[in-house]
Amino acid sequence: MPGINVAIAAIVVVVILYFVLKMFLKPIQLLWKLALNSVVGLVLLMIFNYLASYFAFFIPINIITILIAGFLGVPGVLLLVAFQYLLK
């Protein structure tokens, strides 16, 4: 019954390959999500700075503020506004 052994070995190889690929693709998906959220954070900061320029208020745009706005979204931008307001 060598045919059954080959079939079982093929199934085991496919299962192992599936888990290995899943293990390697997960960090790439996380990096892609981080990059996309950072772009959204940058856009939010640019929109806020444009609107707040009428009140002579701005948030500096750097990698830290972009990541905070990217991770937290609108609440992150509000957090940055509150922090910037406290520093003035």
Buried (B, 14 or more C-beta within 10 A) or exposed (E): EEEEEEEEEEEEEEEEEEEEEEEEEEEEEEEEEEEEBBEBBBEBBEEBBEEBEEEEBEBEBEEEBBBBBBEBBEEBBEEBBEEBEEEE
